[in-house]
Amino acid sequence: MAKFVKWVEAGPDEWLEDVAVRSLDSRLQPVMHYVPLAAKHPERDIENVHQMRVWARRAAAAMSLYEELLPKRRRKWINSQLKAIRRAANDARDDDVFLQRLAGDTEHAAAARPLLDKVQRHRQDSQRPIGELWKDLFELGRFPRRCAKLLRKVRLRGEAADAGPVRFGPWAASRIQPVMDAFFAAAGTDLSDLGAMHRFRIAGKKLRYAIELLAPAFGESLRTQAYPALQNLQERLGKINDLASAQARLKRWLEQANGSQQAAYLQEMLIQEQRRLEERRSEFLAWWNAKRNTELQD
């Protein structure tokens, strides 16, 4: 099984263009690995769909970070396809998670069985966009070819090119600051609101992806101390988001439920998810405070 590493290895004195090529390639290669697996063999491992979506997000983050070094037309095309890849994986991933939960509910097996069959049929339908995407972008190597061409065109442009070669370290320092500012601005909002909490989670995800790409330009503590603390924060927020997503998904299935037993089962699951969501949210608000915020900023 292929092993892809989220950390980019580089030195602060390396040329920016060299690090950019290596960083972008390290994000695009996993996408090219997981999409065919998710399209052709979904039954072998549901993790393939999940990894397809995760690495498409990481690739999009790298494309955004190095935007100024990329040709506009090729950049826009790759970004558009990465967005399509993420979207194609969404329903399939949600179905996979829900199916795992239903299959594991042995206590209510009789009520879960009809719903399990229904979700399995929906999962088959949600596989179709992944297959179509693979056929369009990967069957004849279209996406890999475009990525290879993009990497060959990575370079400084315009006035930046006229100023001469740029070292990775100083450039990285200027690029991570706005992402950090956005994150801590989101941390200062009213996080008792689920919408604000969601935006805080997204800002944290962007900061995590930036650190994975830029950490070699800074001291070791960014990777060994700040990143684990941020990861812990993100995991807590992720669990809340998962519960909110599950709640929305259960409401959709409840609207489609036919049969009192199936509807009653879904209603009970929905009540449980709402209770768990409130518990997780209360726990988070008690845990995340001004002291933790300051420690993370330091």
N, C-alpha and C positions, 0 to 999 in steps of 0.2 A: 504493500500500500504506500502511495506517495506521501512524503512528509514535507509539509510546507511550514516555513517559519515566519512568524509575524514580525520579528525584529529585523530591521535592515542594518547590516554591518557596514560601517564606513568610518572614515577619519575626518576630523574637522578641517584638516588641511587639504583634503582631496578636492579636485575640481568639481564644481556643482554639476556640470553636465554629465560627468561619469557616474556620480551618485544617483542622479535623476534617472538615467537609463536603467541602472541596477534596481532601483526602487520600484519603478513602474513595471519592469519585467517580473519582479517578485510578487506583484499583485495580479498581473494578467495571466501568468502561467497557471495558478490554481483555478481561476475561472475556466480556462481552457481544459483543465483536467476534470472538473466536477460537472460541468454542463453535460458532456456526453454520458457520464455515468448516471446522472439524474434522469436523462432522457431515455436511455436504452435499458437500464437495469434498475428501475425504481424499487422493485421488490427485494433486491439483495440487501440494501441498507438505506434506511430512510435518512441517514445522516448526510447522504450525498446531496439531497435537495437543500438541507440546512446549510451545508458548506458552500454550495453554489451561491446561495443568497449572501452569506457572510463575506465571502471573498469578492463578490461583486460590489459590496459596500466598501470594502477596503480598497479595491481598485478605483472606485469612484473618488474616494478620499485622496488617493495619490494623484489622480488626474487633476483634481481641483488644486492640490498643493503646488504642483509643477505646471500649472496652466500657462504661465508666461513663457515657458520653454517649448511649448507645443504648437504645431501648425493648427490654425483655427478650424479648418474644414475637417481634418482628420480627428481632431480632438472632439468636435461636436458629434461626429459619427460614432466614435467609441463610447462617449458618454451616453448617447441615446440607446445604444445596445446594452450597456450595463444597466440602465434603468429598466429596459425591457426584461432583462434576465431576472432582476430582483422582483419585478411584478409577476413574472411567470411562476416564480417559486412560492408566492405568498399563499394562495389557496391550498396548494399541495402540502405545504408545511403545516398550515393550520389543521388540515384534515389528518395528517400523520399524528400530530400531537393529540388530537381529539380521539382518534382511533385507539391510541395507546391507553388513554384514560378509560374508554368504554370497555376495552378488552380486559382491563385489570379490575373492573368492578364486578367481582364474582358475587358480591352480596346481593346485587340487583340484576343478576344475569338474565332473567326472563324479560324484564323491562328493557334492558340494554340491547338485547338481541335484534329486535326490529330496527332500532336506531342505528346499531352497528352496521347492519346491512345497507341502510340508506346512506350512511356516511361513506361506506366503502364504494358505493356507486358514484357518489359525488367525487371521491378521490380519483376514480378512473377518469371522470370528466376533467378534473383539474390537472391531469397529466397531459392532456392534449396540448395546451399552450407550450409546455416544456418541449414536447416532441416537435412541434412546429418551429419553435425557436432553434432547436438543434439542426433541423433540416435546412433552415434558411441560412444559419450562420456558421455551422460546423461541418455538415456532411461533406461539402466540397472545399472546406478549409478557408471560407471567406473571412471569418473573424480572426483566426490566427494570422492570415496574410496581412490584414489591415493593421493588426497590432505590430507585426514585424516592421512594416513600413513606418508606422508612427515612431517606433523606437529609433529608427535610422534618422529621423528628422528632429530629434531632441537637441535643442541648442538655444542659446540666448538670442534674443531678437531685438531689433530696433536700437534705442539708445543704450540699453543694457549691453548689447553686443559691442557697441562702439567703445564702451568704457573698458573693455578687456575682460579676461577670464575672471571668474568669481570663485572664491573658496566656499566650501559647503558650510563651515562653521558659522561665519558671520551671517550668511544668508538664512540659515536655519533659525538663528536667534531672532531675526526680524520677522520670520513667518510664524513662529509659535506664539508670539505675544498676543496678536489679535484673537487667536483661538482661545487662549487662556482668559483674556478679558471677557469674551462672550460667555465663557463657562461661569466665571465668578459673578457676572452680571445676572445670569439666570439663577445662580444660587441665592441671590439677594431678593428674589421675588417671593410672593406668597405661595409657599409650597403646599399649603393645605388644599389648594386648588389642584385637581387632577390634571388640568390642562397645563398649568405652570410646571407641575412635576414632570410631565411628559417632555416639555421643552427643555427642562433641566437635564433630563436623561439624554436627549439628543445632543445637547451641547457637550455633555460628558463623553458621549461616544465619539464625537468629532475630535475632542481633545485626546482621547485614548489613541485613535488612529494616527493623529499627528505625532504623538510621542513615539509610537512604534516606528514611524518613519524618520524622526529627527533626533531621537535620543543620543546617537553617537556624537552629536555636536556638543553635548553637554556633559556634566559630571555624572558619575555612576549612580549617584543618589536619585536622579530622575527616574531611572529604570528600576532601581532596587527599593526605593522608599515611596516616592510620589506615585508611581504607576500602580503598585499593589493597593495603596490607599484608594486611589481612583477606581480601581477594579472592584474593590469591596463595595464602594458606593454604587457603582453601576450594577452590580449583581443585586443589590437590595432594590434599586429602582426597576431593574429588569423583572424581578418577581412581581412587583406591583403592576407593571405594564402587562405581563403575561396574564394576570388575573383580570385586568380590565379588558384585554382582548378576548379572553375566554368568556367573559360576561356578555360581550357584544355578540360573540359567535353563538352562544346559547340562546340569546334573544332571537337571533335569525332562525335558528332551528326550531325554536318554540313556535314562531309564526307559521312555520310550514308543517308542524306536527299534525298528523291525523290519527285519531285514536286517543281516547282519554288516558290510557295507561302510559303511552309515550309522552303525552303532554304533561302528565303529572310527574313523570320521571324527570323530564327536562326542567320543570318548575322547581323541583326539589334541588336539582344540581345548581340552578341559578341562584337560589337562596343561599346555598352553601358558598358559592363563589363570591356573592356579595358580602357575606360575613367574613370570609377570608381576606377579601380586599380591604375591608375596613380595619381589620386587625393588622395587616401588613402596613397600611398607611399610617396608622397610629404608632406602630413600632418605629417606623422610619422617622416620623416627625419628632419622636422622643429621642432618637439616636442622633440625628443630624442637627447640630446646634452651632452657635457662633464659634465655640472653641474648636470644633472639628474643621470648620470652614477656615479659620485662621491657620491651623496646623497644616492643612493641605496647601494653602497659599504659600506658607513658609517653605 
